[in-house]
């Protein structure tokens, strides 16, 4: 028999369009055991290994995430501290009124990591009749926010063509990325769970040994300005 737990550690508060269903105070934590389920105001997490949530507030807002003239649905879950080492299934529920003009048959799950970048995941299943999408994470992921957007939108990929004189290409790439800049810079690459896998001052970055997937490229210019981009390795 599957175990089903819904934790409401703090009274459910509704202020305008924000919902704050969980609050774990300083020094506190909750553990969702493997196979159990926690329902956070419509976001269902079923870990396949024990998940510990410590010292955080997890809330839901109806303010969409916007990037490059694209936007998510009008439902975004955010944790004040990083949720780490999650592996298992996620079910993202929504209302028709929250679709924000998007085609629910082409939704993708959007997960925000600690470096501020978003990664899209094609759902394991889409249940348009019951307004939900789900994804099974078979490797660990850490996240601060979760929402949904349109497949093929640029919510997760910024325009890398020009930023203060910096030109980054190609993206997606099969082997290398090139950074054109007249200023000294440091480049760091992170994987989807926020682990740093490369640091370099070269403008030519070899990615041939990396597995296909999504990476975050963080560029620091003259140790002052820092910007993070999403890179797709084919």
Secondary structure, DSSP 8 states (H G I E B T S, - for coil): --------SS--EEETTEEEEEE--TT-EEEE-TT--EEETTEEEEESS-EEEES-EEEEES---EETTEE--S-EEEEEEEEEEEEEEEEEE--GGGSTT--GGGEEEEEE-TTS-EEEEE-SEEEGGGTEEEEEEEEEEEEEEEEEEETT-SSSS---S-BTTBEEE-SSBSSEEEEE-SS-EEEEEE-TTS-EEEEE--SEEE-TTS-SEEEEEEEEETTTEEEEEEEEE-
